[in-house]
Amino acid sequence: MKARRLAAATAASLVTLAITASGASAWAPASSATVHPGIQTYTQGAQCTANFVYTDGANTYLGQAAHCSSTGGSTETNGCSAQSLPDGTAVDIGTGHNATMVYNSWNAMKRVGETNPDTCQYNDLALLRLDPADVANTNPSIPFWGGPTGVNTAGTSAGDTVLSYGNSSLRLGVTTLSPKQGKSLGDDAGGWTHTVYTVTPGIPGDSGSAFMDSTGKALGVLSTVAIAPLAGSNGVGDVAKEVAWMQAHGGPGANIVNGTEPFTGSLLGL
């Protein structure tokens, strides 16, 4: 399958994961939180969309795609050879306090000498450690949809409903275009990626945004736009595999946090 990384818009063994319960008192209200899934992140000018909130108990993190800090071209999608800005890079999340990219799967795979071709191609996750000043203003809920309600570790079958929320500035603030619903075309690469087709498809600046399944479980991270098998389809990296790989290879022991807002379910019975 030919794929192209969703170039960031600039200013011109499957493991069942524990998921952190989110007590209402632990997070800012969803209605007023300034940090949450779906906000824009800027890594030296490259724009992406945050996916989930993660915690290891000591720190709180916001997720983005590893390729959001790429220093190469949009067709360089293999994280075992493509280059990225280093761990420790400051990322602007729009609050006045930079987050710090403390984990990047592309950097980690090169560091440990990963050779599995599926892992190299589709392991596309970075964690941004939040400044303490931002943690109190964070909520883990996905805008519009609510959730996540857990982590999907079973993958998808052709025809399964998928849900996402992209917030690229290319939409010019038209928020009605941000929620996306569609169908999976099935899994690929040993379950490392899910090919999905949504209305509308992900566009530059949506890179890294969260995908959930029809029950609100965290499914993946938007990574690529595909030329085949269906033009305009997107590649979604499997977040359960990405987190399990991270934890097994020296990354933060962080897990995805449940949303405080109830999952609304898919629209139109799709």
Summary of the structure (lengths in Angstrom):
residues: 270
radius of gyration: 16.3
end to end distance: 26.3
largest distance: 45.8
contacts: 1006
relative contact order: 0.24
helix: 16%
strand: 30%
